[in-house]
Amino acid sequence: MREWLIKIREERGYTQEQAANKADIERSYYNMIERGKRRPSVDVAQKIGHALHFEWTCFYTKECNEKTPCEGLNHQHEQGGDI
């Protein structure tokens, strides 16, 4: 379970459907990513990171694939920048 991803999505006020739509992917695929059943491709990770305003490389770190978010996970969002 990628609890960090759920937390970010909920902090942004999005449902899974809304997050998936913003990332231009299917909700079922987004759900599998959030539950840790699928690892997103680089392209999809970038889309999700851009949609939810966080550093997409977090999908590929050990810390983020467990329960604890990466250091600086919300860096882009806090500064108001886009990825």
Gaussian input, Z-matrix of N, CA and C with variables (Angstrom, degrees):
# hf/3-21g

backbone

0 1
 N
 C     1     B1
 C     2     B2     1     A1
 N     3     B3     2     A2     1     D1
 C     4     B4     3     A3     2     D2
 C     5     B5     4     A4     3     D3
 N     6     B6     5     A5     4     D4
 C     7     B7     6     A6     5     D5
 C     8     B8     7     A7     6     D6
 N     9     B9     8     A8     7     D7
 C    10    B10     9     A9     8     D8
 C    11    B11    10    A10     9     D9
 N    12    B12    11    A11    10    D10
 C    13    B13    12    A12    11    D11
 C    14    B14    13    A13    12    D12
 N    15    B15    14    A14    13    D13
 C    16    B16    15    A15    14    D14
 C    17    B17    16    A16    15    D15
 N    18    B18    17    A17    16    D16
 C    19    B19    18    A18    17    D17
 C    20    B20    19    A19    18    D18
 N    21    B21    20    A20    19    D19
 C    22    B22    21    A21    20    D20
 C    23    B23    22    A22    21    D21
 N    24    B24    23    A23    22    D22
 C    25    B25    24    A24    23    D23
 C    26    B26    25    A25    24    D24
 N    27    B27    26    A26    25    D25
 C    28    B28    27    A27    26    D26
 C    29    B29    28    A28    27    D27
 N    30    B30    29    A29    28    D28
 C    31    B31    30    A30    29    D29
 C    32    B32    31    A31    30    D30
 N    33    B33    32    A32    31    D31
 C    34    B34    33    A33    32    D32
 C    35    B35    34    A34    33    D33
 N    36    B36    35    A35    34    D34
 C    37    B37    36    A36    35    D35
 C    38    B38    37    A37    36    D36
 N    39    B39    38    A38    37    D37
 C    40    B40    39    A39    38    D38
 C    41    B41    40    A40    39    D39
 N    42    B42    41    A41    40    D40
 C    43    B43    42    A42    41    D41
 C    44    B44    43    A43    42    D42
 N    45    B45    44    A44    43    D43
 C    46    B46    45    A45    44    D44
 C    47    B47    46    A46    45    D45
 N    48    B48    47    A47    46    D46
 C    49    B49    48    A48    47    D47
 C    50    B50    49    A49    48    D48
 N    51    B51    50    A50    49    D49
 C    52    B52    51    A51    50    D50
 C    53    B53    52    A52    51    D51
 N    54    B54    53    A53    52    D52
 C    55    B55    54    A54    53    D53
 C    56    B56    55    A55    54    D54
 N    57    B57    56    A56    55    D55
 C    58    B58    57    A57    56    D56
 C    59    B59    58    A58    57    D57
 N    60    B60    59    A59    58    D58
 C    61    B61    60    A60    59    D59
 C    62    B62    61    A61    60    D60
 N    63    B63    62    A62    61    D61
 C    64    B64    63    A63    62    D62
 C    65    B65    64    A64    63    D63
 N    66    B66    65    A65    64    D64
 C    67    B67    66    A66    65    D65
 C    68    B68    67    A67    66    D66
 N    69    B69    68    A68    67    D67
 C    70    B70    69    A69    68    D68
 C    71    B71    70    A70    69    D69
 N    72    B72    71    A71    70    D70
 C    73    B73    72    A72    71    D71
 C    74    B74    73    A73    72    D72
 N    75    B75    74    A74    73    D73
 C    76    B76    75    A75    74    D74
 C    77    B77    76    A76    75    D75
 N    78    B78    77    A77    76    D76
 C    79    B79    78    A78    77    D77
 C    80    B80    79    A79    78    D78
 N    81    B81    80    A80    79    D79
 C    82    B82    81    A81    80    D80
 C    83    B83    82    A82    81    D81
 N    84    B84    83    A83    82    D82
 C    85    B85    84    A84    83    D83
 C    86    B86    85    A85    84    D84
 N    87    B87    86    A86    85    D85
 C    88    B88    87    A87    86    D86
 C    89    B89    88    A88    87    D87
 N    90    B90    89    A89    88    D88
 C    91    B91    90    A90    89    D89
 C    92    B92    91    A91    90    D90
 N    93    B93    92    A92    91    D91
 C    94    B94    93    A93    92    D92
 C    95    B95    94    A94    93    D93
 N    96    B96    95    A95    94    D94
 C    97    B97    96    A96    95    D95
 C    98    B98    97    A97    96    D96
 N    99    B99    98    A98    97    D97
 C   100   B100    99    A99    98    D98
 C   101   B101   100   A100    99    D99
 N   102   B102   101   A101   100   D100
 C   103   B103   102   A102   101   D101
 C   104   B104   103   A103   102   D102
 N   105   B105   104   A104   103   D103
 C   106   B106   105   A105   104   D104
 C   107   B107   106   A106   105   D105
 N   108   B108   107   A107   106   D106
 C   109   B109   108   A108   107   D107
 C   110   B110   109   A109   108   D108
 N   111   B111   110   A110   109   D109
 C   112   B112   111   A111   110   D110
 C   113   B113   112   A112   111   D111
 N   114   B114   113   A113   112   D112
 C   115   B115   114   A114   113   D113
 C   116   B116   115   A115   114   D114
 N   117   B117   116   A116   115   D115
 C   118   B118   117   A117   116   D116
 C   119   B119   118   A118   117   D117
 N   120   B120   119   A119   118   D118
 C   121   B121   120   A120   119   D119
 C   122   B122   121   A121   120   D120
 N   123   B123   122   A122   121   D121
 C   124   B124   123   A123   122   D122
 C   125   B125   124   A124   123   D123
 N   126   B126   125   A125   124   D124
 C   127   B127   126   A126   125   D125
 C   128   B128   127   A127   126   D126
 N   129   B129   128   A128   127   D127
 C   130   B130   129   A129   128   D128
 C   131   B131   130   A130   129   D129
 N   132   B132   131   A131   130   D130
 C   133   B133   132   A132   131   D131
 C   134   B134   133   A133   132   D132
 N   135   B135   134   A134   133   D133
 C   136   B136   135   A135   134   D134
 C   137   B137   136   A136   135   D135
 N   138   B138   137   A137   136   D136
 C   139   B139   138   A138   137   D137
 C   140   B140   139   A139   138   D138
 N   141   B141   140   A140   139   D139
 C   142   B142   141   A141   140   D140
 C   143   B143   142   A142   141   D141
 N   144   B144   143   A143   142   D142
 C   145   B145   144   A144   143   D143
 C   146   B146   145   A145   144   D144
 N   147   B147   146   A146   145   D145
 C   148   B148   147   A147   146   D146
 C   149   B149   148   A148   147   D147
 N   150   B150   149   A149   148   D148
 C   151   B151   150   A150   149   D149
 C   152   B152   151   A151   150   D150
 N   153   B153   152   A152   151   D151
 C   154   B154   153   A153   152   D152
 C   155   B155   154   A154   153   D153
 N   156   B156   155   A155   154   D154
 C   157   B157   156   A156   155   D155
 C   158   B158   157   A157   156   D156
 N   159   B159   158   A158   157   D157
 C   160   B160   159   A159   158   D158
 C   161   B161   160   A160   159   D159
 N   162   B162   161   A161   160   D160
 C   163   B163   162   A162   161   D161
 C   164   B164   163   A163   162   D162
 N   165   B165   164   A164   163   D163
 C   166   B166   165   A165   164   D164
 C   167   B167   166   A166   165   D165
 N   168   B168   167   A167   166   D166
 C   169   B169   168   A168   167   D167
 C   170   B170   169   A169   168   D168
 N   171   B171   170   A170   169   D169
 C   172   B172   171   A171   170   D170
 C   173   B173   172   A172   171   D171
 N   174   B174   173   A173   172   D172
 C   175   B175   174   A174   173   D173
 C   176   B176   175   A175   174   D174
 N   177   B177   176   A176   175   D175
 C   178   B178   177   A177   176   D176
 C   179   B179   178   A178   177   D177
 N   180   B180   179   A179   178   D178
 C   181   B181   180   A180   179   D179
 C   182   B182   181   A181   180   D180
 N   183   B183   182   A182   181   D181
 C   184   B184   183   A183   182   D182
 C   185   B185   184   A184   183   D183
 N   186   B186   185   A185   184   D184
 C   187   B187   186   A186   185   D185
 C   188   B188   187   A187   186   D186
 N   189   B189   188   A188   187   D187
 C   190   B190   189   A189   188   D188
 C   191   B191   190   A190   189   D189
 N   192   B192   191   A191   190   D190
 C   193   B193   192   A192   191   D191
 C   194   B194   193   A193   192   D192
 N   195   B195   194   A194   193   D193
 C   196   B196   195   A195   194   D194
 C   197   B197   196   A196   195   D195
 N   198   B198   197   A197   196   D196
 C   199   B199   198   A198   197   D197
 C   200   B200   199   A199   198   D198
 N   201   B201   200   A200   199   D199
 C   202   B202   201   A201   200   D200
 C   203   B203   202   A202   201   D201
 N   204   B204   203   A203   202   D202
 C   205   B205   204   A204   203   D203
 C   206   B206   205   A205   204   D204
 N   207   B207   206   A206   205   D205
 C   208   B208   207   A207   206   D206
 C   209   B209   208   A208   207   D207
 N   210   B210   209   A209   208   D208
 C   211   B211   210   A210   209   D209
 C   212   B212   211   A211   210   D210
 N   213   B213   212   A212   211   D211
 C   214   B214   213   A213   212   D212
 C   215   B215   214   A214   213   D213
 N   216   B216   215   A215   214   D214
 C   217   B217   216   A216   215   D215
 C   218   B218   217   A217   216   D216
 N   219   B219   218   A218   217   D217
 C   220   B220   219   A219   218   D218
 C   221   B221   220   A220   219   D219
 N   222   B222   221   A221   220   D220
 C   223   B223   222   A222   221   D221
 C   224   B224   223   A223   222   D222
 N   225   B225   224   A224   223   D223
 C   226   B226   225   A225   224   D224
 C   227   B227   226   A226   225   D225
 N   228   B228   227   A227   226   D226
 C   229   B229   228   A228   227   D227
 C   230   B230   229   A229   228   D228
 N   231   B231   230   A230   229   D229
 C   232   B232   231   A231   230   D230
 C   233   B233   232   A232   231   D231
 N   234   B234   233   A233   232   D232
 C   235   B235   234   A234   233   D233
 C   236   B236   235   A235   234   D234
 N   237   B237   236   A236   235   D235
 C   238   B238   237   A237   236   D236
 C   239   B239   238   A238   237   D237
 N   240   B240   239   A239   238   D238
 C   241   B241   240   A240   239   D239
 C   242   B242   241   A241   240   D240
 N   243   B243   242   A242   241   D241
 C   244   B244   243   A243   242   D242
 C   245   B245   244   A244   243   D243
 N   246   B246   245   A245   244   D244
 C   247   B247   246   A246   245   D245
 C   248   B248   247   A247   246   D246

   B1=1.4566
   B2=1.5250
   B3=1.2985
   B4=1.4696
   B5=1.5227
   B6=1.3233
   B7=1.4663
   B8=1.5175
   B9=1.3248
   B10=1.4654
   B11=1.5210
   B12=1.3377
   B13=1.4628
   B14=1.5274
   B15=1.3155
   B16=1.4666
   B17=1.5234
   B18=1.3307
   B19=1.4602
   B20=1.5293
   B21=1.3160
   B22=1.4669
   B23=1.5229
   B24=1.3275
   B25=1.4679
   B26=1.5196
   B27=1.3203
   B28=1.4656
   B29=1.5278
   B30=1.3369
   B31=1.4686
   B32=1.5244
   B33=1.3207
   B34=1.4651
   B35=1.5318
   B36=1.3447
   B37=1.4575
   B38=1.5150
   B39=1.3388
   B40=1.4552
   B41=1.5208
   B42=1.3178
   B43=1.4572
   B44=1.5280
   B45=1.3205
   B46=1.4643
   B47=1.5228
   B48=1.3099
   B49=1.4671
   B50=1.5328
   B51=1.3178
   B52=1.4667
   B53=1.5266
   B54=1.3222
   B55=1.4664
   B56=1.5237
   B57=1.3214
   B58=1.4636
   B59=1.5246
   B60=1.3165
   B61=1.4676
   B62=1.5239
   B63=1.3348
   B64=1.4677
   B65=1.5270
   B66=1.3369
   B67=1.4618
   B68=1.5268
   B69=1.3324
   B70=1.4638
   B71=1.5351
   B72=1.3487
   B73=1.4642
   B74=1.5242
   B75=1.3188
   B76=1.4636
   B77=1.5249
   B78=1.3336
   B79=1.4601
   B80=1.5190
   B81=1.3230
   B82=1.4677
   B83=1.5344
   B84=1.3238
   B85=1.4607
   B86=1.5311
   B87=1.3257
   B88=1.4647
   B89=1.5284
   B90=1.3264
   B91=1.4635
   B92=1.5270
   B93=1.3252
   B94=1.4699
   B95=1.5278
   B96=1.3207
   B97=1.4633
   B98=1.5216
   B99=1.3229
   B100=1.4658
   B101=1.5308
   B102=1.3272
   B103=1.4652
   B104=1.5213
   B105=1.3298
   B106=1.4557
   B107=1.5139
   B108=1.3198
   B109=1.4668
   B110=1.5203
   B111=1.3313
   B112=1.4639
   B113=1.5160
   B114=1.3056
   B115=1.4667
   B116=1.5261
   B117=1.3276
   B118=1.4624
   B119=1.5225
   B120=1.3282
   B121=1.4598
   B122=1.5249
   B123=1.3064
   B124=1.4623
   B125=1.5248
   B126=1.3244
   B127=1.4632
   B128=1.5263
   B129=1.3196
   B130=1.4673
   B131=1.5250
   B132=1.3215
   B133=1.4712
   B134=1.5251
   B135=1.3307
   B136=1.4621
   B137=1.5263
   B138=1.3276
   B139=1.4667
   B140=1.5254
   B141=1.3286
   B142=1.4701
   B143=1.5245
   B144=1.3318
   B145=1.4587
   B146=1.5196
   B147=1.3161
   B148=1.4649
   B149=1.5275
   B150=1.3236
   B151=1.4698
   B152=1.5231
   B153=1.3396
   B154=1.4643
   B155=1.5308
   B156=1.3291
   B157=1.4712
   B158=1.5292
   B159=1.3311
   B160=1.4611
   B161=1.5196
   B162=1.3069
   B163=1.4550
   B164=1.5265
   B165=1.3236
   B166=1.4626
   B167=1.5233
   B168=1.3158
   B169=1.4673
   B170=1.5218
   B171=1.3256
   B172=1.4704
   B173=1.5260
   B174=1.3202
   B175=1.4640
   B176=1.5246
   B177=1.3156
   B178=1.4542
   B179=1.5187
   B180=1.3260
   B181=1.4568
   B182=1.5204
   B183=1.3002
   B184=1.4601
   B185=1.5248
   B186=1.3147
   B187=1.4572
   B188=1.5246
   B189=1.3091
   B190=1.4622
   B191=1.5186
   B192=1.2944
   B193=1.4489
   B194=1.5132
   B195=1.3189
   B196=1.4492
   B197=1.5255
   B198=1.3052
   B199=1.4592
   B200=1.5161
   B201=1.3186
   B202=1.4543
   B203=1.5201
   B204=1.3149
   B205=1.4613
   B206=1.5206
   B207=1.3174
   B208=1.4628
   B209=1.5161
   B210=1.3012
   B211=1.4632
   B212=1.5250
   B213=1.3155
   B214=1.4619
   B215=1.5073
   B216=1.3208
   B217=1.4610
   B218=1.5153
   B219=1.3145
   B220=1.4567
   B221=1.5226
   B222=1.2935
   B223=1.4584
   B224=1.5241
   B225=1.3045
   B226=1.4557
   B227=1.5194
   B228=1.3233
   B229=1.4605
   B230=1.5196
   B231=1.3200
   B232=1.4590
   B233=1.5197
   B234=1.3248
   B235=1.4489
   B236=1.5205
   B237=1.3287
   B238=1.4499
   B239=1.5121
   B240=1.3299
   B241=1.4561
   B242=1.5037
   B243=1.2985
   B244=1.4579
   B245=1.5037
   B246=1.3095
   B247=1.4621
   B248=1.5097
   A1=108.38
   A2=116.03
   A3=120.90
   A4=108.63
   A5=114.88
   A6=119.87
   A7=111.68
   A8=117.42
   A9=120.93
   A10=111.08
   A11=116.86
   A12=120.71
   A13=110.69
   A14=116.24
   A15=120.68
   A16=109.50
   A17=116.10
   A18=120.64
   A19=111.10
   A20=117.06
   A21=120.32
   A22=110.56
   A23=116.75
   A24=120.15
   A25=110.58
   A26=116.29
   A27=120.34
   A28=111.46
   A29=117.29
   A30=120.23
   A31=111.49
   A32=116.21
   A33=120.56
   A34=111.46
   A35=116.17
   A36=120.68
   A37=114.15
   A38=117.55
   A39=121.58
   A40=112.12
   A41=115.32
   A42=121.05
   A43=106.63
   A44=116.82
   A45=119.17
   A46=110.26
   A47=116.84
   A48=121.55
   A49=110.63
   A50=116.56
   A51=120.51
   A52=111.48
   A53=116.68
   A54=120.29
   A55=110.45
   A56=116.27
   A57=120.73
   A58=110.80
   A59=117.13
   A60=120.52
   A61=111.25
   A62=117.26
   A63=120.77
   A64=111.15
   A65=116.35
   A66=121.15
   A67=112.09
   A68=117.01
   A69=122.97
   A70=112.30
   A71=114.54
   A72=120.78
   A73=108.61
   A74=116.82
   A75=121.55
   A76=110.59
   A77=116.36
   A78=120.62
   A79=111.23
   A80=117.71
   A81=120.39
   A82=111.07
   A83=116.86
   A84=121.00
   A85=109.90
   A86=116.54
   A87=120.20
   A88=109.93
   A89=116.69
   A90=121.62
   A91=110.80
   A92=117.31
   A93=120.58
   A94=111.09
   A95=117.00
   A96=120.98
   A97=109.63
   A98=116.12
   A99=120.63
   A100=111.47
   A101=117.08
   A102=120.64
   A103=112.55
   A104=117.34
   A105=120.77
   A106=113.76
   A107=117.08
   A108=121.19
   A109=111.99
   A110=116.44
   A111=121.59
   A112=108.98
   A113=115.62
   A114=121.23
   A115=106.25
   A116=117.28
   A117=119.05
   A118=112.26
   A119=115.07
   A120=119.98
   A121=107.80
   A122=116.75
   A123=120.54
   A124=109.79
   A125=117.12
   A126=121.30
   A127=111.40
   A128=116.91
   A129=121.10
   A130=110.52
   A131=117.77
   A132=120.62
   A133=110.26
   A134=116.67
   A135=120.41
   A136=111.14
   A137=116.62
   A138=120.47
   A139=111.30
   A140=116.77
   A141=120.36
   A142=109.96
   A143=116.89
   A144=120.44
   A145=112.01
   A146=116.27
   A147=120.38
   A148=110.55
   A149=116.88
   A150=121.32
   A151=112.18
   A152=116.65
   A153=120.61
   A154=112.80
   A155=116.74
   A156=122.77
   A157=113.67
   A158=115.56
   A159=119.84
   A160=108.89
   A161=116.04
   A162=122.44
   A163=109.94
   A164=117.17
   A165=122.81
   A166=113.71
   A167=118.22
   A168=120.17
   A169=112.07
   A170=116.58
   A171=119.88
   A172=112.12
   A173=117.54
   A174=119.75
   A175=111.73
   A176=117.06
   A177=121.02
   A178=113.75
   A179=117.57
   A180=120.68
   A181=109.21
   A182=115.97
   A183=120.74
   A184=111.21
   A185=116.61
   A186=120.29
   A187=111.76
   A188=116.67
   A189=119.75
   A190=112.52
   A191=117.89
   A192=118.95
   A193=111.17
   A194=115.91
   A195=120.75
   A196=107.07
   A197=118.54
   A198=120.35
   A199=114.40
   A200=117.79
   A201=120.52
   A202=110.62
   A203=118.12
   A204=119.59
   A205=112.53
   A206=116.19
   A207=122.59
   A208=110.79
   A209=114.75
   A210=120.57
   A211=107.03
   A212=116.79
   A213=120.15
   A214=114.26
   A215=117.92
   A216=121.45
   A217=112.24
   A218=117.03
   A219=120.89
   A220=112.25
   A221=117.57
   A222=121.67
   A223=112.11
   A224=117.84
   A225=120.95
   A226=111.16
   A227=117.03
   A228=120.52
   A229=111.46
   A230=117.03
   A231=121.05
   A232=111.78
   A233=116.79
   A234=119.76
   A235=111.47
   A236=116.22
   A237=120.10
   A238=113.49
   A239=117.10
   A240=119.87
   A241=112.56
   A242=115.11
   A243=120.99
   A244=108.90
   A245=113.94
   A246=120.06
   A247=108.55
   D1=127.86
   D2=176.29
   D3=-92.74
   D4=78.99
   D5=-177.69
   D6=-61.13
   D7=-32.26
   D8=178.77
   D9=-62.03
   D10=-37.97
   D11=-179.34
   D12=-70.81
   D13=-40.52
   D14=176.65
   D15=-60.79
   D16=-44.95
   D17=-178.94
   D18=-60.76
   D19=-45.53
   D20=179.60
   D21=-62.54
   D22=-46.03
   D23=-179.92
   D24=-59.00
   D25=-46.30
   D26=-178.92
   D27=-66.88
   D28=-37.39
   D29=176.84
   D30=-62.36
   D31=-31.80
   D32=178.87
   D33=-80.50
   D34=-9.72
   D35=178.58
   D36=80.96
   D37=23.95
   D38=-178.15
   D39=-103.25
   D40=146.44
   D41=167.14
   D42=-81.99
   D43=170.38
   D44=174.77
   D45=-60.34
   D46=-40.64
   D47=179.83
   D48=-59.81
   D49=-45.87
   D50=-179.67
   D51=-65.30
   D52=-42.85
   D53=178.96
   D54=-62.91
   D55=-43.68
   D56=178.84
   D57=-62.69
   D58=-43.75
   D59=179.00
   D60=-61.94
   D61=-43.42
   D62=179.00
   D63=-62.88
   D64=-32.65
   D65=-179.82
   D66=-89.29
   D67=-3.20
   D68=179.61
   D69=59.97
   D70=45.10
   D71=174.47
   D72=-132.56
   D73=166.35
   D74=178.43
   D75=-70.74
   D76=144.30
   D77=178.83
   D78=-60.14
   D79=-39.86
   D80=-178.82
   D81=-62.88
   D82=-37.69
   D83=177.66
   D84=-68.64
   D85=-43.47
   D86=177.21
   D87=-58.83
   D88=-43.18
   D89=179.44
   D90=-59.43
   D91=-42.84
   D92=179.05
   D93=-64.73
   D94=-37.10
   D95=177.66
   D96=-65.47
   D97=-46.03
   D98=-178.95
   D99=-63.09
   D100=-37.11
   D101=-179.87
   D102=-80.54
   D103=-4.64
   D104=179.53
   D105=81.41
   D106=13.66
   D107=179.93
   D108=-83.17
   D109=-22.96
   D110=178.45
   D111=-133.97
   D112=145.28
   D113=173.05
   D114=-102.41
   D115=127.41
   D116=-177.14
   D117=-71.28
   D118=150.44
   D119=171.58
   D120=-66.45
   D121=167.96
   D122=178.09
   D123=-58.28
   D124=-44.14
   D125=-179.71
   D126=-59.04
   D127=-46.64
   D128=-179.30
   D129=-69.26
   D130=-40.11
   D131=177.38
   D132=-59.53
   D133=-41.36
   D134=177.92
   D135=-63.80
   D136=-42.04
   D137=179.50
   D138=-62.83
   D139=-44.28
   D140=-179.95
   D141=-66.74
   D142=-44.67
   D143=178.19
   D144=-58.61
   D145=-42.90
   D146=178.75
   D147=-66.38
   D148=-44.01
   D149=-178.15
   D150=-63.62
   D151=-37.59
   D152=-176.35
   D153=-104.50
   D154=3.40
   D155=175.14
   D156=61.49
   D157=56.27
   D158=172.21
   D159=-143.46
   D160=167.09
   D161=-177.80
   D162=-71.91
   D163=112.33
   D164=-173.45
   D165=-62.48
   D166=-23.48
   D167=-178.82
   D168=-67.15
   D169=-12.59
   D170=178.05
   D171=-59.35
   D172=-25.14
   D173=178.02
   D174=-62.72
   D175=-21.55
   D176=-172.83
   D177=-108.60
   D178=15.78
   D179=175.81
   D180=-108.54
   D181=148.13
   D182=-178.93
   D183=-59.45
   D184=-43.59
   D185=-177.06
   D186=-58.75
   D187=-43.06
   D188=-176.62
   D189=-78.10
   D190=-21.98
   D191=177.97
   D192=-82.69
   D193=-1.95
   D194=172.63
   D195=-106.55
   D196=-137.96
   D197=-173.73
   D198=-99.40
   D199=-18.34
   D200=-172.84
   D201=-98.39
   D202=130.39
   D203=178.71
   D204=-67.72
   D205=154.93
   D206=177.54
   D207=-64.36
   D208=153.92
   D209=170.08
   D210=-61.71
   D211=129.43
   D212=177.71
   D213=76.71
   D214=18.44
   D215=-177.07
   D216=-55.64
   D217=-41.53
   D218=-178.14
   D219=-93.82
   D220=15.25
   D221=-175.54
   D222=-51.88
   D223=-49.92
   D224=-178.53
   D225=-63.49
   D226=-42.04
   D227=-177.71
   D228=-67.46
   D229=-43.47
   D230=-177.23
   D231=-63.53
   D232=-33.05
   D233=-179.81
   D234=-88.96
   D235=-4.19
   D236=178.47
   D237=75.43
   D238=13.36
   D239=-178.42
   D240=-91.66
   D241=161.78
   D242=174.58
   D243=-98.98
   D244=157.31
   D245=179.70
   D246=-89.01

